[in-house]
């Protein structure tokens, strides 16, 4: 969400309990899914009015000092349940207030901003797209079959391996840009983040695209079809490039009033990127 006066993990009120706000939507109904409990040791989840809108809140213990990961999974589960039948504006995980009255007043004051985001997200959802390629490490000399080369032969072998790795990375980068253009053509907005570190996409794989796209919900099948066509292209197979698509998600990456309006260039467990949940 846009600028917030809520306190975040690590800067919580000093009292023993705080009020955590998960998300905001237009209507009180439908109720939350049965069995959705929220944070451990917290009170009952409640849907409460905040001006002309409604928020899902819970009284919780003050988050710990190292609380950036304090509630990401629970936060995601509650937001997803709250969004089961319509758009919501998810707040960053760990958004807490000193009291229910403070939460209601602060959120109501931001009502016009929430309204603008809800209008922009209506009928839309977020898809995450990641592109990676096979990037095995250079073999150690002792791993090579036969006697190790020496002199010019060894130097030529090293240079050849490095040139091939450079070519492979260049092909993967070009493939990532192609994916971004093709998916971006379907999207109404896009966010590209720094690729995750080596090994995140699997053993000996390097990620070259880590992006989120805002699409009309009815275009989800079109996105899947376009990605399938890309994967079938020879250059993707030859470069051992893989495309991972997950979604539709609640539009965490586009819940800010200032989210980018157009597509274009600048978590493996089935949840949106942590960067989006705790931004």
N, C-alpha and C positions, 0 to 999 in steps of 0.2 A: 504494500500500500504506500501511499505518498507519505510525506513527513508526518511522523507520529510523535505524540508526547508520551506515549506509553513507555514504561520501563522495560528493559530487555534483560535476559539472563546475565548475571554478573553485576547488575545495578538495581536489584529488586528492593522493594520497601523493606524496612527493618522488622516489621511485624511478622508474626508466625504464619499468617495466611495472606494470600493475594488473590486477585481475580484474573484468570487467564481468559483471553478472548481469542477464539479460533478463526472466525470468519463472519461475514455479514452478507445478508441476502434481503430480498424485497418482502418476503412473506413469512408468516409464522408457520404455516403448514407447508409440507407434510412434517410429521414428527420425526425425530431421529430414529434410526433403525434400532430394534430391540437388541439389548445386549451390548450396546456401545457405552463403555464405562468411562472413557477419558483417562486422565492421569491417575496412577496409583496414589492412594492416600488423599485423593481429591474428593470434593463433594459431588452431588448429582449434576450432570450436564443439564443446562437450562437454555431454552430459547427465549430471549428477553428483548423487549422493544428498546431501540436506540433511535430516538426521533421517529422518522417515518419508516425506518428499516428495522430489521431484526438481526440479532447476533446470537451465536452459540457461545456460552461462557461456562466456566467452572471455577469454583473456589478451590485453590490448590495451596500446598505449602510453598513458601518462597523458594525459587529455584536456586540450585547451588552456584557457587562462584564460578565453577568451570562448566557452566550450563549450556554451552552452544548446542550440544547434542542431547541436552536434558530431555527433550520432548518431541524430537522430530518424528519418530514413527507414530506415536500416539496422536500428535497434531495432524499428521497426514490422514490417519484413520478417521478422526472426527470431522475434518474438513470434507473428506470424501463422502461420509454419511450425510452431512448437512447439505451437500450438493447433489444428492441423489435425484432430485426432480427439478433442477434448474440451476442458473448461474449463481455463483457466490464470489465475493471478494475475499480470498484467504489472507489473513494477516501473517506476518512472519512468526515462525515457531517461537514460543517463549514470550509473546507479547502479554505483559501483565500490568495490572493497575492495583493501587492500594485498596480500592473498594469498588463495589458494584456501582455506587453512585458516581464515582470518578470515571469509571469505564463508560457508563451511559452518557455522561456529559461530554466527554472527549470524543466519543464516536459520533454522537449526534452533531457535534460541531463540524465534523468532517463529512456530514451527510451528502452535501453536493458533490464532493470528490468521489465518494462511494457510488453515488448515482451515475456519474459520468462513466466510471469503470464498468458498472453493471450493464449500461447501455452498450458499451463497446464490446463486451464479452457475450452478449446475448446470442445464443445459438452457436457458440464457438467453443472449442476445446484446444488443449495443448497436446502436441505430439513431440516426443524427443527423438532425434535422429543422430546416430553416432556412426562414424566410418572409421574402420581400422584396417591395417594390412599386416601380413606376415613379415616380421622383422627379426629373424633369428640373429643371435650374436655371432661375431666372427669366430670360427673354430680356432681353438688353441693349436699351436704347432704340433704338440704331442698327440692331438686327436686325429691328425691327417694320416691316411694310409700310406705305407711305404716310407722310405727314408726321407727326412725333412729336406726341403730344397735349401740351397744356400746361395749367397752372392746375388747375381742378377736375377736368377730364377726365383729366388725367394721374394725379392723386391717386386718383380713383375706379378707374382701371385698376390701379394698384399695389395698392390695398386688395383689389380683386376677385381678383387673382392670389394674394395672400397668403391670403385666405379659402379659396380653392379648394385651395391646398396644405395648409392646416390640415385641411380636410375630408378630403382624400385620405389624409393621415397618420392621422387618426382612424379612417377606415375600415380602413386597413391594420393598425392596432393592434388593432382589434376582431377582425379576421380572424385575427391571430396568437393572440389569446386563445382563439378558437374552436378553432383547430388544436391548441393546447396541451391544451384540455379533451378534445377527441375522441381525440387520441393518448394523452393521459394516462389515459384510461379503459381503454385496452388494456395500459398499462404497469404494471410492478410498482415502478418507481422512475423518477425523472426528475431531471435537472440542467439548470437554465437558466443560461446564461452571458450576459455582456454582448454585444449584437449587434456584429458586426464593423463597421468604419468604412465610410463612403460609398464606393461603387465596388467593394467586395469582391464583391458579388453580381452585378456586371456594370455596364457604363456607365449612368450616370444611374439607378441602382437603390439603394435603401436597405434594409438588413436590419432587421427588427423582431422576429425570433425566432431564437435560436441555442440549440438545446436538444439534449440526449441523453436517450434513453429506453431502459430495460431491459425487454425483452419476452421471453416464452417464444419459442423459435425457431419453433415451429409457428404463431405468430401473425403472422409476417412477411407472408404473403399477405393476411391480414385488414387489416394496416396499409396495404398498398399499395391495397387496395380502398377503404378509408375515405378515404385522401388523394385518390384519383381522384374520389370523390363530392364531396368538398369543392371540388376544382378546378372541377367542373362547375357549382357554384352561381353564380347571376348576380352576387352581390356581389363574388365573387372576380374574375370577368372584368371587371366594371365598374371595379374599383379597380386593375386590372392587377397583382393579387397573384399571386405565384408561390410554390409550395411545393417545396422540394428535399429529397428523402429519400435518404440513403445508408446502407448496411449490408447484411447484419449484420456488425458488427465485434467484435473482442475487446472485452470490457467495461471499457475503460480508465477510463471515468468512474465506475465503480462498484466499482473494485478496492480501495477504502479500506474498512476495517472499519466506519467511521462514515458510509458513504455514505447519502444520504437514503432512507428506506424507502418513501416514498409520492410519487406524482406530484403536480404542481401548480405554481403560480407561485411565485416566491420570496416542414476545409481544402479548397477548390475543386479540389484535385488528387486527390481520391479517398482521402485518408487521414483518420483521426480528427483532431479538433482538437488542435493542438499543445499547448493548455493541458492537455489530458488526458494527453498523453504525458510532459510534463515537470513535471507538478504535484508 
